[in-house]
Amino acid sequence: MSTQRAGRYAPSPSGDLHVGNLRTALLAWLFARTTGRRFLIRMEDLDRAAPGADSRQLADLAALGIDWDPPVVHQTDRIGTYRSVIDGLREDGRTFECFCTRREILEAPSAPHAPQGAYPGTCRDLTAAERDERRAVRPPAIRLRADVEVFGVDDLLHGPYSGTVDDFVLQRNDGTPAYNLAVVVDDAAQGVDQVVRGDDLLSSAPRQAYLATLLGAIPPTYAHVPMVLNANGIRLSKRDGAVTLADLAADGVPTSTVLSRIAHSLGIADRDEPVTLPLLTDRFDPAALPREPWFLTSDEWT
């Protein structure tokens, strides 16, 4: 485990980064570099990866001026580590096999005040015979046997935040380690003590912080930053047209303009001001960051 403090950006290499991804990456870089931290890149490629997407993503980050401390880690290279951690939790009595489908969980009665989709504990106390019977029908997922219902974190932008902790999945029924497990293991191993990411992930922070404490790690400091939304108020995606550096360049929008507009959306530059990352570093003040999403339309580039 590294003892050097670090921040990180952890994209899924499923395609090219869009402006919303790049804005979050820039914020993660600014938070890390202005606090004397290393800045790491981790490719979260357990679910899906498009050929060459990781290289294109790194090239786009570099085009904005974002640098990072090597190596770039791919989660698919660490599957053995995740399974070893799951085995340790199993030996400690912290896991159980779950045979529920997603639909069954959504349709099951949940505990009072629990959010929709929270695991209702269906398989928590199955007998060995019941597990054998279900295992003959479908392979099990591995869930954490949580001993709390709520866990709190402190967020630099949102303040104290408490969220539900259910018996969440550690390993899917196809044998793939789950996101909530992998991200905690990786952050602890890499010395990541500062996590900057989109505020759509705020609700996952209590689960991850709780798991970190079970594994003997100190949960990171969180900063969940506002998202970039399209004109309809929906999270920006590549379906919204020219939102990647390559597509914008094809429309005549240079990377320098993209950087300027991102900086303007963060309140640290005028709309068409030429900027550099050293300049933005000098101006960066987390307390002054906007708390509302950035609504991005095609008019932004005219």
C-alpha positions as CSV (number, residue, x, y, z in Angstrom):
1,M,0.0,0.0,0.0
2,S,1.4,3.4,-1.0
3,T,2.0,5.9,1.8
4,Q,2.0,8.9,-0.6
5,R,-1.2,10.9,-0.8
6,A,-3.0,10.7,-4.1
7,G,-6.1,11.8,-6.0
8,R,-7.3,9.9,-9.1
9,Y,-9.4,9.9,-12.1
10,A,-11.0,6.5,-13.0
11,P,-12.8,6.4,-16.3
12,S,-14.5,3.4,-17.9
13,P,-12.7,2.9,-21.3
14,S,-16.0,2.2,-23.1
15,G,-15.5,5.0,-25.6
16,D,-14.1,8.5,-26.0
17,L,-14.4,10.9,-23.1
18,H,-17.1,13.6,-23.5
19,V,-17.0,17.2,-22.1
20,G,-18.6,16.1,-18.9
21,N,-15.9,13.5,-18.3
22,L,-13.2,15.9,-19.2
23,R,-14.6,18.5,-16.8
24,T,-14.6,16.0,-13.9
25,A,-11.1,14.9,-14.8
26,L,-9.9,18.5,-14.7
27,L,-11.5,19.0,-11.3
28,A,-9.9,15.8,-10.0
29,W,-6.5,17.0,-11.3
30,L,-6.9,20.5,-9.8
31,F,-8.0,19.1,-6.4
32,A,-4.9,16.8,-6.3
33,R,-2.3,19.1,-7.7
34,T,-3.3,22.1,-5.5
35,T,-3.0,19.9,-2.4
36,G,0.4,18.4,-3.2
37,R,-1.0,15.0,-4.1
38,R,0.0,12.6,-6.8
39,F,-2.5,12.3,-9.6
40,L,-3.3,8.8,-10.8
41,I,-5.3,7.3,-13.7
42,R,-7.1,4.0,-13.3
43,M,-9.0,2.3,-16.1
44,E,-12.1,0.7,-14.7
45,D,-12.5,-1.9,-17.4
46,L,-14.1,-4.7,-15.5
47,D,-17.5,-4.2,-17.2
48,R,-16.7,-3.3,-20.8
49,A,-13.9,-1.8,-22.8
50,A,-13.8,-0.6,-26.4
51,P,-10.6,-1.4,-28.3
52,G,-8.2,1.5,-28.2
53,A,-10.5,3.6,-26.0
54,D,-8.0,3.8,-23.1
55,S,-5.3,5.2,-25.3
56,R,-7.7,7.8,-26.8
57,Q,-8.8,8.8,-23.4
58,L,-5.2,9.3,-22.2
59,A,-4.5,11.3,-25.4
60,D,-7.5,13.6,-24.7
61,L,-6.5,14.2,-21.1
62,A,-2.9,15.1,-22.3
63,A,-4.3,17.4,-24.9
64,L,-6.0,19.4,-22.1
65,G,-2.6,19.6,-20.3
66,I,-3.5,17.0,-17.6
67,D,-0.6,15.0,-16.5
68,W,-0.5,12.0,-14.2
69,D,1.9,9.9,-12.2
70,P,2.6,6.4,-13.7
71,P,1.6,3.7,-13.9
72,V,-1.9,3.7,-15.4
73,V,-3.6,0.8,-13.7
74,H,-6.2,-1.4,-15.4
75,Q,-8.6,-3.2,-13.1
76,T,-8.6,-6.3,-15.3
77,D,-5.0,-6.8,-14.3
78,R,-6.0,-7.0,-10.6
79,I,-8.8,-9.6,-10.6
80,G,-6.7,-11.9,-8.5
81,T,-6.3,-9.3,-5.9
82,Y,-10.0,-8.6,-5.7
83,R,-10.8,-12.3,-5.3
84,S,-8.2,-12.6,-2.6
85,V,-9.9,-9.8,-0.7
86,I,-13.3,-11.4,-1.2
87,D,-11.9,-14.7,0.1
88,G,-10.6,-13.0,3.2
89,L,-14.0,-11.4,3.9
90,R,-15.6,-14.9,3.4
91,E,-13.3,-16.4,5.9
92,D,-14.2,-13.7,8.4
93,G,-17.9,-14.5,7.9
94,R,-18.6,-11.2,6.2
95,T,-20.2,-12.6,3.0
96,F,-23.0,-14.8,1.8
97,E,-24.2,-16.2,-1.5
98,C,-27.2,-14.5,-3.2
99,F,-29.3,-16.1,-5.9
100,C,-31.7,-13.2,-6.5
101,T,-32.3,-11.6,-9.8
102,R,-32.3,-7.9,-10.2
103,R,-36.0,-8.0,-10.9
104,E,-36.7,-10.1,-7.7
105,I,-34.9,-7.5,-5.6
106,L,-36.8,-4.6,-7.1
107,E,-40.1,-6.3,-6.6
108,A,-39.4,-7.5,-3.0
109,P,-40.7,-5.6,0.0
110,S,-37.8,-3.5,1.4
111,A,-37.1,-2.3,4.9
112,P,-38.8,0.9,6.0
113,H,-37.0,4.0,4.7
114,A,-34.7,2.0,2.5
115,P,-34.3,3.3,-1.0
116,Q,-35.9,1.3,-3.9
117,G,-33.5,-1.4,-5.0
118,A,-31.8,-1.8,-1.6
119,Y,-31.2,-5.4,-0.9
120,P,-34.0,-6.9,1.3
121,G,-31.9,-9.7,2.8
122,T,-33.6,-12.5,0.9
123,C,-30.6,-14.9,0.8
124,R,-28.9,-13.7,4.0
125,D,-29.9,-16.6,6.2
126,L,-30.4,-19.5,3.8
127,T,-29.6,-23.0,5.1
128,A,-26.9,-25.0,3.4
129,A,-29.6,-27.2,1.8
130,E,-31.4,-24.1,0.4
131,R,-28.2,-22.8,-1.0
132,D,-27.4,-26.1,-2.7
133,E,-30.9,-26.2,-4.2
134,R,-30.6,-22.6,-5.6
135,R,-27.1,-23.2,-6.8
136,A,-28.3,-25.9,-9.1
137,V,-30.5,-23.3,-10.8
138,R,-28.1,-20.4,-11.1
139,P,-24.7,-19.4,-9.9
140,P,-24.6,-17.1,-6.9
141,A,-23.4,-13.5,-6.5
142,I,-21.4,-12.8,-3.4
143,R,-22.8,-10.1,-1.1
144,L,-21.2,-8.4,1.9
145,R,-22.9,-9.2,5.2
146,A,-23.2,-5.6,6.5
147,D,-23.6,-4.9,10.2
148,V,-24.8,-1.3,9.8
149,E,-27.7,0.2,8.0
150,V,-26.4,3.7,7.6
151,F,-22.9,5.1,7.3
152,G,-21.7,8.7,7.1
153,V,-19.0,10.5,5.1
154,D,-17.8,14.1,4.9
155,D,-17.9,15.6,1.5
156,L,-16.0,18.8,0.7
157,L,-18.9,20.2,-1.4
158,H,-21.9,18.6,0.2
159,G,-20.8,18.5,3.8
160,P,-21.8,15.6,6.1
161,Y,-23.7,12.9,4.2
162,S,-25.3,9.7,5.5
163,G,-26.5,7.0,3.2
164,T,-28.0,3.5,3.3
165,V,-25.6,0.5,3.5
166,D,-27.2,-2.7,2.4
167,D,-25.7,-6.1,1.8
168,F,-24.2,-5.0,-1.5
169,V,-22.6,-7.2,-4.2
170,L,-18.9,-7.9,-4.0
171,Q,-18.8,-10.4,-6.9
172,R,-21.4,-10.8,-9.6
173,N,-22.8,-14.2,-10.4
174,D,-20.5,-14.4,-13.5
175,G,-17.5,-14.2,-11.2
176,T,-16.6,-10.6,-12.0
177,P,-15.6,-8.5,-9.0
178,A,-18.1,-5.7,-8.5
179,Y,-17.4,-2.0,-8.8
180,N,-18.0,-1.2,-5.1
181,L,-15.4,-3.8,-4.1
182,A,-12.8,-3.0,-6.7
183,V,-12.8,0.7,-6.3
184,V,-12.2,0.4,-2.5
185,V,-9.4,-2.1,-2.9
186,D,-7.7,0.0,-5.5
187,D,-7.9,3.3,-3.7
188,A,-6.4,1.7,-0.6
189,A,-3.6,0.0,-2.5
190,Q,-2.7,3.2,-4.4
191,G,-2.8,5.5,-1.4
192,V,-5.8,7.4,-2.8
193,D,-7.1,9.6,0.0
194,Q,-9.0,12.1,-2.1
195,V,-11.8,11.0,-4.5
196,V,-13.2,13.7,-6.8
197,R,-16.1,12.4,-9.1
198,G,-19.6,13.3,-10.3
199,D,-22.2,13.9,-7.7
200,D,-24.3,11.1,-9.2
201,L,-22.0,8.8,-7.3
202,L,-22.5,10.5,-3.9
203,S,-25.0,7.8,-2.8
204,S,-22.4,5.1,-3.3
205,A,-19.8,6.8,-0.9
206,P,-21.3,5.4,2.3
207,R,-21.1,1.8,1.1
208,Q,-17.5,2.3,-0.1
209,A,-16.4,4.1,3.0
210,Y,-17.9,1.4,5.2
211,L,-16.2,-1.3,3.2
212,A,-12.9,0.6,3.5
213,T,-13.1,0.5,7.3
214,L,-13.9,-3.2,7.3
215,L,-10.7,-3.7,5.2
216,G,-8.6,-1.7,7.7
217,A,-8.3,1.4,5.4
218,I,-9.1,5.0,6.1
219,P,-11.9,6.2,3.8
220,P,-10.8,9.0,1.4
221,T,-11.9,12.6,1.5
222,Y,-14.7,13.0,-1.0
223,A,-15.6,15.8,-3.3
224,H,-18.7,15.0,-5.5
225,V,-18.8,17.7,-8.2
226,P,-21.8,18.8,-10.2
227,M,-22.6,17.0,-13.4
228,V,-22.8,18.3,-17.0
229,L,-26.4,18.1,-18.3
230,N,-27.9,18.5,-21.7
231,A,-30.6,21.0,-22.6
232,N,-33.2,18.6,-21.3
233,G,-31.6,18.3,-17.9
234,I,-30.3,14.8,-18.6
235,R,-26.7,13.7,-17.9
236,L,-24.6,14.5,-20.9
237,S,-23.7,11.5,-23.1
238,K,-22.2,10.9,-26.5
239,R,-25.7,10.7,-27.9
240,D,-25.9,14.4,-27.5
241,G,-23.8,15.0,-30.6
242,A,-20.5,16.7,-30.8
243,V,-19.3,16.4,-27.2
244,T,-15.9,14.7,-27.5
245,L,-12.7,16.5,-28.4
246,A,-12.5,14.6,-31.7
247,D,-16.1,15.5,-32.7
248,L,-15.7,19.1,-31.6
249,A,-12.5,19.4,-33.6
250,A,-14.3,18.1,-36.7
251,D,-16.8,21.0,-36.2
252,G,-14.0,23.5,-35.9
253,V,-13.8,23.8,-32.1
254,P,-10.2,23.5,-31.0
255,T,-9.2,21.9,-27.7
256,S,-8.1,25.3,-26.3
257,T,-11.7,26.5,-26.7
258,V,-13.0,23.4,-24.9
259,L,-10.6,24.1,-22.0
260,S,-11.7,27.7,-21.8
261,R,-15.4,26.9,-21.7
262,I,-14.9,24.2,-19.1
263,A,-12.9,26.7,-17.0
264,H,-15.6,29.3,-17.5
265,S,-18.3,26.8,-16.3
266,L,-16.2,26.4,-13.1
267,G,-16.0,30.2,-12.6
268,I,-12.3,30.4,-12.9
269,A,-12.0,32.0,-16.4
270,D,-13.8,34.3,-18.8
271,R,-15.8,32.5,-21.5
272,D,-13.2,33.0,-24.3
273,E,-10.1,33.6,-22.2
274,P,-7.1,31.7,-23.3
275,V,-6.1,29.5,-20.3
276,T,-3.5,27.1,-19.2
277,L,-3.5,24.6,-16.4
278,P,-0.9,26.5,-14.4
279,L,-3.2,29.6,-14.6
280,L,-6.2,27.6,-13.5
281,T,-4.2,26.1,-10.7
282,D,-3.4,29.6,-9.4
283,R,-7.1,30.5,-9.5
284,F,-8.6,27.3,-8.2
285,D,-10.7,27.7,-5.0
286,P,-12.8,24.6,-4.1
287,A,-15.0,26.8,-1.9
288,A,-16.0,28.9,-4.9
289,L,-17.0,26.1,-7.2
290,P,-20.5,26.1,-8.5
291,R,-22.9,23.8,-6.8
292,E,-25.3,23.5,-9.6
293,P,-24.9,21.4,-12.8
294,W,-23.6,22.9,-16.1
295,F,-26.3,22.8,-18.8
296,L,-24.4,22.3,-22.0
297,T,-26.0,23.1,-25.4
298,S,-24.7,23.5,-28.9
299,D,-24.7,27.3,-28.4
300,E,-21.8,26.9,-26.1
301,W,-19.4,26.5,-29.0
302,T,-20.6,29.4,-31.1
